[in-house]
Amino acid sequence: MALAFSSSPAIHGSLSSSHEQSKVGSQFGSFQHLDRPHILSSSLNVSRRRSAAVKPLNAAEPKRNNSIVPSAATIVAPEVGDKVEEEDYEKLAKELENASPLEIMDKALAKFGNDIAIAFSGAEDVALIEYARLTGRPFRVFSLDTGRLNPETYKFFDTVERHYGIHIEYMFPDAVEVQALVRSKGLFSFYEDGHQECCRVRKVRPLRRALKGLRAWITGQRKDQSPGTRSEVPVVQVDPAFEGLDGGLGSLVKWNPVANVDGKDIWNFLRAMNVPVNLLHSQGYVSIGCEPCTRPVLPGQHEREGRWWWEDARAKECGLHKGNLKQDTLNGNGNGAVHANGSTTVADIFDTKNIVSLSRPGIENLLKLDDRREPWLVVLYAPWCQFCQAMEGSYVELAEKLAVSGVKVAKFRADGDQKTFAQKELQLGSFPTILFFPKNSTRPIKYPTENRDVDSLMAFVNALR
């Protein structure tokens, strides 16, 4: 996620009048496509900022430095006014549970004024900026420029600034830290040892510096984005991972206005308001991050599967929202007894009469047979895996179609104590892995692609049976 801070000019009119204006302009229309030249470097982006067009926020308050951090190596806290009164945010979250994103956004901006900013990644969380505009209140936007974003994302930043008349406040990683990482481990070390170290240098530490200049921030987290790590995200909370302007635990508040909104409703809203969107969305990208770590999702895949696809599905977070990760996930507890979101039980999946549940001895016997009476299709899965959950519907439908075809359809839970065996004997790389056991071959054939729709899976089976 690119975190940049931006300031908006004050938007005149009350919240109710903004609603009236939105009714007039809320006709469905096509997205505004980007046609300005590509911005190929973050330095060009910064040099072209139109500072003269930015009006100061909260003009009646003491003058403040709108820059969160003047440079990547120096932390300078803005002047501090009166502290925000204490509030029970668990109680407030319950009160706002059924509130609209617009109401939640208005509450957040009214309460924190210039001490709050929207975290904008260059993806569909542009909806946050549109909601902020509709409140009629001044607002700030920030983004993290990791130095490895897609050209389309940089171009989108520029378009958003022009569309809303705002000034995004960008945060950059420390050049010395990036240099040390690249010189010692190369440009693509995350493919070998995980994305956490690179994200820590390029995203988490710049975010930490940014948030030290705020009392609250606004994110685009939704519960349906990641069943394993975001299913319990409240609309507002005391940030469990980062500190704010006053320092110490509980000094930063985190607002998630669209936590309870379905992804398709976000897109309906963007279309209705004719909001510009990142061109990458039209190329199959849903969740957008750094270029080397993001790819389009395929049919049957969950939107988060386009991020860090080479890693375990339990912890698809870069560290910006690491408070979502429970201790068992952080410790790498993969025994399947504890769900990634912290619950103590996990409901099984692929549970239908057309799918055989194989035990360890069962799949070992299947491996030993060199003359099977019928072919078998087996999915290696973990019930906590959001990507296994995402393909459940297509796999169950496939099992129904194959019920009278002479092909046995099965599942084998391959996490926990069975994971080492599955990696060594069953070609398990990541969950889910799909294997086809032909009638006259001892070695199973691994499904080679990540297209998990029914037609693709059926084509695989038909080609081999």
N, C-alpha and C positions, 0 to 999 in steps of 0.2 A: 504494500500500500504506500502510495506516495503521500507523505504528510506535508502539507504546506499551509501556512496561515494566511487568510485573506481577510481584508476588511471590506465591508459593503457600505455604500452611502446609505444614510437613513432613508427608509422608504416611507413616504408620507401617507397618512390615512390610518384608520383604525383597523383592527382585525376583521370586523364585520364588513367594512367597506372593501377590504381585500378579497373577502369571499365573494362579494358582488362582482368585483372585477374578474375573478376567476371564472364565474359562471359564463361571462361573455366570451372569455377566451379559452374555454375548456372543450372546444370541439375536437373530435378525434382527427388526427392528421398524421402525415408521415414524419419520421424523424428529420431533424435538421442535419444534413450531412455536412461534413467539414470540407471546405474547399480552399482554405488558406495554405500557404506553403508549409512544409514540414518544419518543425523546430527540432533540429537534430542534436542539440546539446543543451544541457541545463544552464550553462553559462550564458547562452544566447537568450534563453527564457528570462533569466534574471536581468540581463542588461536592457531588455526592452520594456521593463515594468513602467507603468505610467503613474508615477508617484504623485504627480500634480493633480491627478483626477480623483485621488482618494481623500474623502472627507474624514476628519477625525471622528471617532466614535464617542458617544456620551459626552458631548461638548460641555455639558453643565458640570461634569465631574472634574477633579484635578487632572491636569494634563499628564498623559502617560506615554510611555514609549511603546508604540504598537508592534515593534519588532520583538518577537519572543526571545530570540537569541541573536545578537548582532553578528556573531561569527561562530563558526563551528567549534572553535577552541575556547571560547569565552562564554561564561554564563553571567548575564547581567539581569537581575530581577527588576521588573517594572516597579514604579512607585506604588505603594500599597495604600489603599483607602481603608474604610471600615471593614472588618471581617464580616463575612456572610453569617447570618444567624444559624445556629445549629438546628438540624431537622432530622427526624426519624425517616430515613430514606427507604427502609423496608416498608414502613407504613405508607409512605407516599407512592411507592411502586404498586402496592395493592390498590390504592385509590385510583391510580392511573391505568390499571390493568386493561380496562375496556375503553380507554380514551383514544381518540384518533391521533395519528402522527402529528397533525397540525396543532392539536391542543397540547401535546407533550412538548413539541418544539417551542411553542409560545411560552409555556411554563418555564422551560429551561432558559430561554433568552431573557425573559422578564426577571428571573431570579438572579442571574449571574452577570448580565450586562456585558461589559467589555472583558470580563474575566473568564469567558467561555469561548470556545472555538469549535468549528465543525472540522472533523478529520475527513478529508476528501482523497480518495484513492485513484480517481480517474475511471471508475466503473459506474455501476448503476446507483451508487450512493450520491450521484448528482441529484437524486430525489430529495436529499436532505437540504441542499441549497435552495431548491424550489420551494420546499415547505418553509424554510427560513424567510424567503422573499415574501411569501404569502402572509406571514405574520405582520408584516409592515414594520418590523423592528430592525435596528442595525445588527449586523452579525459579522463574524470573522470566520475565515476558512484557512486551514493549513494543510500542507501535504508534504510527505517525505519523498524527496528525489533521491533515489538510491544510486543513480548513475547508470542503471541497467534497465530502464523502462523501455517499452516499445516506442518507436517514433510516433505511432498513432496516439499514444497516451500523452506525450508532450504536446502534440498538436491539439488534443482535446482540452488540455489545461488552458491553452491560449484562447480557444473558442469559448470556454466557460467564463473566463475573465471578461471577454468582450460582451458576451450575451447578458451577463448579470451586472456589468459595470463594477466589478470587484477587483481586489488586489490580493491574490493568493500569497500567503506567507510560506515560503519553502524552507524546509530544513534539509541539511546535507550531512552525510557522514564525515567523520574526521579523516582528512586526507592521509595522515600518518598511519592511522589504523588500517585503512584500506590498502595502502602501499605495503604494509608489513604482511597483511594476509595474502595478498596476491603474489608478492615476492617469495614467500615461504611455501605456499601451497598451490599456486596457480590460479587461473581465472575460473576454473570449474570444479573446485575441490568438493563442492556440496554434493555432486553426483556420487562421490566415493564415501564421504563421511557424514552426510546429512546437512540439511540447510540451516541448522540452528546457529552455527558460528558465523556464517556470512550474514544472516539476518540480524544477528546481534550487533555486528559492526555497522551494517548499512541502514538498519531500520530501528532496532530497539533503542540503541543509545541516542540517536538523534531524536527519537520520540521522547525519551526520558528528559532530554534537555528542553524540548518544546513544552512539555507538560509542567515543568518547574516554573513556568511563567504564567500558569493558569490555575484557576480554582475548579474548573469543570471542563469536560470535553464531550463532544457529540459524535457518535459513531453510527455506521450503517449496519451494525450486526442484526441478523434475523435468526430466529430459532430454526427455520427450515434450511439455513445455509449449510449447517454441519450438525447432523443428529448426534454425533459423538461428543462434540465440544460446546455447542451453542444452544442446545435444546432447553436450557434453563435460564437463558439470558433474560433479566428483568428490564423493564423500560427505564429504570433509574436505579443506581446503586452507588455505594461508596467504592471507589476503584480498589480492587484487591491487590493490584500489582505495582501501581505507580504513585508517586508523590506529587502534590501540587505546590502552589506558591508558598504556603505556610509551612511546608515540610512535615514529615512524620506520617504515620499511619492514619488514614482517614482524612487526609488533607485535600483529596481530589475526588470529585464526583463525576461519574460516568453516566451519560444519558444515551439511551438506545431507542429513539422514537419509533423505529419500524420493527422492533423486536417481534411483535405479534402479527406482522403483515406477511402474507404469502408472496413469494417471488413474482408470481404472475400478476398479482395486484400492483406491485411496484411498477411493472412494465405497462400495465394499463394506465396508471397514473402518468407515467412519462409520456405516453402517446397522447393522452387527453390534453396535457398541458403543452404539448409540442416542445418538449425539452430536448436540447441537443444531447447526443450520446456518443460514446466512443465507437469509432468505426470497427474496432475489433469484435464488437458484439455481432455484427453481421457476418463475421467469419467463423462463428461457432464458439467464441470465447464468452464465458459467463462470469466467472470469478477471475479478475485480472490483477496480476502482480508484476514481478520482474520478468523480462523477456525469456531468460534461460529456464525459468522455473514455472512457466505458464504455457498451457497449450489448449486448443479447443477441446470441448467434451464431445463424445460420440453418442450415438443413440443408445439409450439404456443406462447411461452413466449419470451419476450425481454431479451437480455443478462444481462441487469442491474437488472432484477427481481430476480436474485440469491443473491442480496445483501440486507440486512436489510428487508427481505420479510414481516416482521410483521408490517411495518410502512407505512405511507402515501406515495404514489408514487411520489409526487411532488418534493421532495428534496432528491434524492438518492445520496447525497454527504456526505463525512465524515468530511469535513472541509479543506482538502488539497487544494481543488479547490473551496472554498466557494465564490470566486469572481464571479462564474457562477450563484450564487443564487441572484435573484433580491429581492428588499426589500419586495415586496408583498408576496413572498414565505417565507422569513425569518419571517415575521409577522404572518404567518399562515393564510393568506387571502385565504379561500377556496370557495369563492362564484362563481367561474367559470367565472367571468367577466374579470379577468386578467389572462393571461396565465403565467405559471411558468417561461417562459423565458423573461417575461416583456412586451410582446405585448399586445395590448388593446383589441383584439378580438380573439375568438377561433372558428375555423371551427368545425361544428358538425360532428359526425362520426356515423357509422351504418346507413347511409342515403340511403335507397333503398326501392323500392315499396313493397318488401317482409317483411319488418320489420315495425311494427306499433309503432309509437311514443306515449307513454302514458303520459298524464298529471297527476298531483297529484289527482284530482277527479277520473280519469280513473283507476289508480292503487288502489285507495281506494275502488272503486266499485268492482274491481276484487278480492280484499281481502274479501269483504263481501259475495260474492256468494258462496253458498255451493252446488250448482247444476249447474255447468257450462255446456254449450252445447259442448264445445271443450276444450282440455287442452291448457295451455299457457306456453311458455318459455320466460322469461324476463331477460335481462341483466341490472343490476344497474351499471351505468357508470358515468364517468366525461370526457368530451372531451379533457381536458388537460393531462389526465393520459396516460403516455407512454405505460402502460401495456394494457390498453383498446385499444389504437391505434394498439398495436402489434397483438391483437386477432381479429381485425376488419375483416380481410380477411376470417378467418375461420368461424366467426359468420355469415357473409353475405352469404358464400357458404352454410352453414347449413340451413339458411333461404330459400335459393333457393331449396334445397333438400326437405324441409318440406312444400313447398308451396302447394302441392296437397295432403298432408298426413292427413289433419284435425287438425294439431297442429299450433296454432297461435304463431308467433315469434314477440317479442316486445322489446322495450328498455325504460328505465326510467332514466332520468338524476337525479342523487341522490346526487349531491354536493351542496354547498352553503346552501340556506335556507331549502333545502329538506334533508340535511344530517342527522339531528337529527331524523326526522321522519323515514328515511330509516334504521337507526341504531336500533331504538326502535321497529318498526313494520315489517321490511323486512329483518332482520338478516344481515344487511350490516356490514361487518368487514373491508374490504379493497376493492378497485376498481381493477378489475371488480368483482362483485358478480352475480352469475347466479342462477335464481330461476325457478322451475317448478311448475306450478299450475295444479294439477290433475283435472279431471272432477268432482269428487265427494268428494272433501276435501276442507275445508276452509283454512287449513294451507299450505303454499307453502313449497316445499322441496328444500333445498339448495344444489347446486352442490358441492360435497365434496372434489374434487381434484383440482389441478392447471394445469392439462392437458387440454389445450384449442385447440387442433387440432380437425378437423371435426369428425374423427372417434370416439374419446373419447366422444365428446358432443353428437353425434348420439347414442352411446351406452347408455348414461345416459337417453336420451329421450325414446328410445325404451324399456328400462327396466321399465318405469313408465307409459307409455301411454296405 
